[in-house]
Amino acid sequence: MTLKELEAQARALMPEERAKLAEALLDSLRDAPIAEIEAAWELEIEERAAAYDRGELQTITAEDVFAEARRLSR
């Protein structure tokens, strides 16, 4: 089936069905970047966790983080 044939079939659908198809197609385009972003974050998390386990990261206590947040919010 060619793209033109597929388009002709899609145009023959009822308006509500075309709208659902269009939404599904647009969603499929949005999924790829999201998957790439999630994969990048998974890699970042793994790298940070490994660096932490090796003792390569400077850590900050929650107490210090909240104290700084309070200081900045004034």
C-alpha positions in Angstrom: 0.0 0.0 0.0 1.3 3.4 -0.9 1.1 6.5 1.1 -1.4 8.0 -1.3 -3.6 4.9 -1.0 -3.4 5.1 2.8 -4.2 8.8 2.8 -7.3 8.1 0.5 -8.5 5.4 3.0 -8.0 7.8 5.9 -9.9 10.5 4.2 -12.8 8.1 3.7 -13.2 7.7 7.4 -15.8 9.6 9.4 -14.6 12.9 10.8 -14.4 11.5 14.4 -12.4 8.5 13.2 -10.0 10.7 11.3 -9.5 12.9 14.3 -8.7 9.8 16.4 -6.3 8.6 13.7 -4.6 12.0 13.5 -4.2 12.0 17.3 -2.8 8.5 17.4 -0.3 9.5 14.6 0.8 12.6 16.4 1.2 10.7 19.7 3.4 8.2 17.8 5.7 11.1 16.8 5.9 12.4 20.4 6.8 8.9 21.8 10.2 8.7 20.1 11.8 11.8 21.7 10.3 10.8 25.1 11.9 7.4 24.8 15.2 9.0 23.9 15.0 11.4 26.8 14.1 8.6 29.2 17.0 6.5 27.9 19.4 9.4 28.4 18.2 10.0 31.9 18.5 6.2 32.7 22.1 6.4 31.5 22.7 9.6 33.5 21.3 8.0 36.7 23.5 4.9 36.2 26.6 7.0 35.7 25.8 9.2 38.8 25.1 6.2 41.0 28.3 4.5 39.9 30.3 7.7 40.5 28.7 7.9 44.0 29.5 4.3 44.7 33.2 5.0 43.7 33.2 8.0 46.1 33.8 10.5 43.2 30.8 12.8 44.0 30.7 15.5 46.5 27.5 15.0 48.6 25.4 17.5 50.4 23.2 16.6 53.3 19.4 17.1 53.2 19.8 19.4 56.2 22.2 21.6 54.2 20.0 21.6 51.1 17.0 22.8 53.1 18.9 25.4 55.0 20.2 26.8 51.7 16.6 26.7 50.3 15.3 28.6 53.3 18.2 31.2 53.0 17.4 31.8 49.3 13.6 32.1 49.8 14.0 35.1 52.1 
